[in-house]
């Protein structure tokens, strides 16, 4: 084996080792960006769900009718979100009793999801939370 051939093998082996050292870092970075995007998307969807649910509860006037409408609305918005399951959401609707016109109605939505590309020792699940407050537009029935 001459000097030129031996140098070629050494250079090729060095490139392989450098690639193997850099590949896990690159993979971790890509999976982290996918997870960050998923969290941002879920946060946007949960915020929209809370806002829409509070709006519908305010129109219904609070009480059990407003709570039912708010839960249904929030679940529909979450179901429309990319990769989100309405069953993983917890929805709470509160209004000071008795819920009268102009009383604040608060809708809190908590969503617990699993990452599309989990990193088992570090990240497997996430939770996002949003809250919206609207004034009741009529007295409770």
N, C-alpha and C positions, 0 to 999 in steps of 0.2 A: 504494500500500500504506500503510495507516494505521499508527499507532504500536502499536496493540493487536495487529495481525496480525504485525508484525515481531518483537515480543517473544515471541509464541508460537513462531515458527520458531527463534528463538535458544534458547529453553528446551528445545525438542524436540531440537535439534542437540546441545546441551550434555549432555542425558541420554544420547543415543546414544554420544557420545565417552566419557562416564564408564563406561557399560556395557562398551564395547570395552576400556577400560583395566582394568576389574575382572574381566572374563570369563576371561582366561588365568590369573589368580591363583586364581580359584575352581575352574577346571578342574584345575589342578595340585594343589590341595588335595583335591579329590574323588578323583583318580587316586592320589594318595599314600595316602589312607585305604583305598582298595581294595587297594593293594599291602601296606600294613601288616596288614590283615585276612588277606590270603593268607599272609603270613609267619607270623602267629600260628597260623593253622589248620594250616599245614605243620609248624610246630614241635610243636604238640600231637600230630599224627599220628605224627611221627617218634619222639617220646618214648614214645608208647604202643607203637609197633612195637619199639623197643629193649627195653622192659620185658617185653613178651609173649615176644619171642624169647629173652631171657635166662632167663625162667621155664621155657620149653619145653626149652632147652638144659640147664638144671640138672636137670630131671626125666629127660631122656635120658642124663644122666651125662657130657656132654662128648664129646670125640673126634669122629670123622667123622659118627657118627649124630646127635650133638647139634648139630653144625654144620649138617647138612642140615635138621634140624627147625627150627633157629633161622632159617635163611635163608628157608625156606618160610613160617614164621609171620610174619616181618617183612614179606615181600612181600605176604602176604594182608592184613595190617593197612594197609599203604600203599595197596594197591589199593582198599580200602574208604574211603580218605580222599577228600574232595571235590576233584576236579580233579588228582589225583596219579597219576603213572605209576610203577609198580614198577621199570621199566627204568632210571629215573633215580636209583635208590638204590644205594649201595655199602654192603654189609653185611660186617662183619668179626667173627669169633668167635674168641676166644683163651682158652686155658686152659693153665696150666703143665704141661709134659709130665713125667711121665705125669699125666693128669687123673684124680685120685682123689677119693673122697668128701670133701666140704667144701672142695675146691680152688675158688678163685674163677674163675668163667666170666664173661668180659667180652664184651658185644656192643656194637659201635659201628655206628651207622647214620648215613650222610651222604646227604643228599638235595639234588640240584641241580635247581632248577626255573626255569621262565621265568614272568615276571609275566603275569597275564591282561590287564593294561592297561599295557604297557611305556612308559617314557619314554626313547626311544632314546639321547639323549646322556647321560642320568643313570643310569637303572636299566632293565636288560633281564632280568637273571637274579639269582637269590639262592641261598644255600646254608644249610641248617640241619643241625645235628649233635646227636646224643644218644647217651648211653652208659649202659648199665645193667650192674650186676654182681650175680650170684647165686652162691651156693655150690652146687657139684655135689651132688646128692642120692644118687648112687651111683657106684661105680667105673666106669671106662671099660671097654667090652667089647672 
